[in-house]
Amino acid sequence: MDFFVEGIRAVQPNQLVMYAVGILLIWLAIKKEYEPALLLPMGFGAILVNLPFTGVLNQTLSGVGETQGIIEWLFHVGIEASEAMPILLFIGIGAMIDFGPLLSKPSMFLFGAAAQFGIFVAICVAVVLGFDLKDAASIGIIGAADGPTSILVSQILGSRYVGQIAVAAYSYMALVPIVQPFAIKLVTTKKERKIHMDYQPGVVSKKMRIAFPIVVTIIVGMVAPSSVALVGFLMFGNLLRECGVLNSLSETAQTSLSNLITLLLGITISFSMQADKFVDVDTLLIMGIGLLAFIFDSIGGVLFAKFLNLFTKKKINPMVGAAGISAFPMSARVVQKMAAQEEPGNIILMYAAGANVSGQIASVVAGGLVINLVTSFL
């Protein structure tokens, strides 16, 4: 009982805030079903690491002395020392992705690139607000709309805000169904959102599907070497899917591997959610900049589509541009839902899916380019 009372007295006000943050993340995961595989372990972890005298961070063992707790050890081994967990997760992501819609309409690559606009807007805003270049670049990569990429870039650049960046990236990924419609409607008219696009799929041979991940890895390795680990593992996972001779490994990557790494990654990131590091003005600024990055990602893609419409006879539904962010397949579904709401029967899903998988590649390439630019500048 004395120990319990001592523990109650040791709780600080900022730790109470983190309990509330943890409960909010758990609520979003369960009640709203927003990225539950990540938000639930992150939320529970936020509570764990802020309990007084918690053994998940460090603990004293008889005859051994002070040693790392399990979450601290996972963070050191899986993220801080090797970045292993976010990179391994990309094998599973790659195995889940069908690049067919993109390969049948290669022009969709352009939308993936255009929808990274928010990254560079966010970096500029973060610098103006007083963050140093490494932290600003790490915060800006929230605009990649890709949690593992955000974690990896912030870790490689040595940002002080890994936890805040991870929470912002995954929270806004989960909130795509809320954020994207708002951003799209800011820069489109109802008439534009009603534009029909007849889908005429091109022929995508098995040889092309197999060659694609190999060629992309080689090209990206030469253009942005710092992103080759992410792109390479993404493409390796896709090669497992498309080769046709490793179906059991492909299924394992899509299910068991992805689920395990996602679970561990979510609870491990909570190491950076300790109250003394998390509860401050900088966290609020990072959340705000992250939201701005997501909004400008969508706006950048939409405006690029509208620009192309100035020169094409067959008009593009500008909402397809917004699907160029990396939040796959959620963004494509959101865009299709909006098109159907504006005019029942309007099907633009395949175009949106092509742009969406393009965004998956573009986001990790953008992450590598940001790393290259920042490290070369410094």
MINURO-835638 format. One record per residue (C-alpha): x, y, z; residue in one letter. Coordinates in steps of 0.001 Angstrom, whole numbers, plus 500000, padded with zeros to 6 digits. Example, Ala and Ser with C-alpha at 12.3 -4.5 7.8 and 13.67 -1.06 7.14 Angstrom:
BEGIN
512300495500507800a;513670498940507140s;
//
This chain:
BEGIN
500000500000500000m;502852502376500843d;504413501718497454f;501057502417495741f;500703505736497577v;504279506614496692e;503526505879493045g;500428508105493093i;502422510948494618r;505142510542491979a;502748511169489064v;503442514552487458q;500840516739485707p;502515516223482329n;502252512463482837q;498516512857483363l;498417514617479988v;500151511620478421m;497625509237479997y;494919511304478289a;496830511187474974v;497185507415475309g;493485506944476037i;492590509207473077l;494727507112470708l;493146503912472021i;489683505426471582w;490451506446467996l;491713502930467300a;488729501096468783i;485781503448468369k;486720505103465065k;488858502242463710e;491567504700462622y;494744502646461980e;493992500438465028p;497039498204464522a;499261501216465203l;497276503671467283l;496240501105469887l;499802499925470761p;501035503533470588m;498300504647472950g;498864501820475407f;502624502359475198g;502163506061475984a;500553505029479264i;503202502396480021l;506225504665479608v;504713507375481797n;503914505240484817l;506140506196487764p;509075503852488418f;508118501952485268t;510164498877484459g;509514499083480719v;512135501857480452l;514696500763483009n;514739498496485990q;517063497428488774t;517632493683489152l;519210492040492184s;522825491162491467g;522708492868488066v;522004496510488778g;520175498877486454e;519304497455483058t;517221498467480052q;513507497799480190g;511790496053477297i;510513499159475471i;513829500961475808e;515617497858474508w;513233497503471555l;513687501164470685f;517470500923470833h;517737497677468854v;514864498078466392g;514912501804465623i;517793503784467130e;520657501417466315a;519495499885463052s;516139501352461873e;515254497678461338a;511554497739462156m;510361500504459804p;512495499057456991i;511279495475457480l;507691496703457472l;508165497779453859f;508538494155452766i;504965493545453889g;503722496804452370i;505324495935449038g;503753492469449082a;500315494061449546m;500555496513446644i;499309495779443153d;501173498111440803f;498956497042437882g;496838500251437781p;500022502320437786l;501777500257435118l;498715500392432863s;498630504200433216k;502259505330433741p;501186508985433683s;499954508442437236m;503601508616438337f;503358512385437945l;500623512654440555f;502678510737443105g;505461513271442663a;503157516306442753a;501480515161445971a;504779515424447898q;504459519223447735f;503394519377451368g;506769518028452534i;508644521075451290f;505981523533452438v;506206522018455923a;510013522157455967i;509938525867455106c;507312526572457760v;509272524634460406a;512452526596459633v;510555529888459860v;509168528818463248l;512687528300464581g;513392524575464226f;516920523728463089d;517332522181459645l;517528518541460789k;514406518859462903d;512609520897460234a;513352518269457568a;512209515501459907s;508985517367460672i;508414518089456988g;508582514403456100i;505280513980457964i;503931515204454637g;505071511934453063a;501890510501454604a;503976507442455414d;504631506492459043g;507687504214458547p;509356506766456254t;508723509538458802s;510261507456461581i;513273506439459515l;514094509937458236v;513754511538461672s;515929508804463194q;518662509041460534i;518770512833460821l;518954512595464603g;515826514614465293s;514846515323468886r;511191514784468017y;510922511188466792v;507919510425469021g;506007513564468111q;506687513033464409i;505550509400464567a;502347510306466404v;501596513130463942a;502320510976460876a;500191508028461945y;497417510178463397s;496976512138460190y;497257508972458096m;494340507680460131a;492473510956459637l;492790510994455826v;488986510488455446p;488504513759457329i;491482515844456177v;491447515071452444q;487825515991451609p;488368519348453329f;491587520005451366a;490107518883448040i;487016521054448372k;489182524090449104l;490587524065445563v;487937522364443395t;484474523185442145t;481523520810442173k;481727520649438360k;485364519556438525e;484590516877441085r;481961515451438707k;484379514884435820i;484106511346434437h;487164509359433384m;486626506267431248d;489115503634432315y;490726501659429510q;493299499412431136p;496525498784429289g;498113495384429029v;500406494613431957v;502324491417431331s;503801489219434030k;507277490051432736k;506563493748433202m;505273493171436731r;508446491244437620i;510800493705435923a;509185496761437535f;510452496312441136p;513940495446439887i;514186498458437569v;512752500865440163v;515254499696442775t;518192500237440414i;517030503681439282i;516207504925442783v;519481503515444085g;521309505759441657m;519123508855442043v;518539508809445816a;520906506319447508p;519659507189451003s;516194505897450129s;517342502621448590v;516774500658451814a;513125501722451927l;512493501436448203v;514512498238447940g;512578496450450669f;509283497784449271l;510163496454445835m;511477493185447253f;508111492617448903g;506387493369445606n;508698490955443779l;507636488236446237l;504054488986445247r;504573489035441489e;507146486309440894c;504536483550441222g;506841480993442850v;506891482291446440l;503207482604447247n;503602481323450797s;506351483882451528l;504260486624449943s;501300485735452149e;503565485624455214t;504941489077454395a;501422490475453934q;500041489015457142t;502330487615459838s;505382489803459182l;503399493026458680s;501212492435461720n;504144491582463991l;506323494503462913i;503378496927463060t;502545495772466582l;506132496087467805l;506701499379465994l;503629500958467547g;504524500108471119i;508244500801470613t;507646504343469349i;506021505069472700s;509585505245474107f;509714508753472614s;506377509670474197m;507727510202477704q;506042513214479247a;509181515266479852d;510004515059476127k;506515515141474672f;504409517677476553v;505605521074475349d;504867523828472843v;507048522161470197d;504704519177470123t;501737521421469347l;503746523138466610l;504732519780465095i;501130518587465075m;500072521828463396g;502849521695460780i;502039518037460129g;498409518894459446l;499532521671457110l;501786519197455269a;498905516767454716f;496625519509453440i;499226520848451002f;500012517323449777d;496421516999448608s;496290520547447283i;499542520050445357g;498192516951443629g;494868518601442804v;496465521755441412l;498823519678439257f;495834517834437768a;494102521139437078k;497267522419435387f;497349519365433105l;493699519962432216n;494739523237430582l;496515521243427861f;494472518048427483t;491260517288425642k;490241514467427966k;489907516137431305k;491261514611434490i;489135514635437613n;491383516811439837p;490608514649442860m;492801511935441325v;495767514217442038g;494979514177445751a;495227510379445740a;498939510756444983g;499775510763448693i;501243507632450234s;498280506672452445a;497441503499450508f;494718502412449837p;492784504809452041m;493296507902449902s;492105506184446695a;488973505039448508r;488313508534449865v;488614510050446377v;486302507428444868q;483754507984447637k;483780511726447009m;483309511186443259a;480335508891443884a;478799511383446315q;479045514200443777e;477541512043441032e;476391508442441622p;477980506037439176g;481128508093438607n;483972505544438865i;487510506927439053i;488899504342441469l;491440502748439116m;492991506119438273y;493018507031441963a;494609503674442848a;497321504231440243g;498125507635441692a;497997506204445210n;500577503445444629v;502712505987442802s;502615508066445976g;503934505089447935q;507083505087445806i;507343508886445625a;507151509268449411s;510168507062450111v;512124508669447265v;511278512084448726a;512472510860452120g;515788509803450617g;516170513111448782l;515512515041451989v;518185513008453798i;520675513589450961n;519973517331450796l;520169517906454547v;523286515822455141t;525088517396452167s;524113520888453304f;525345520288456829l;
//
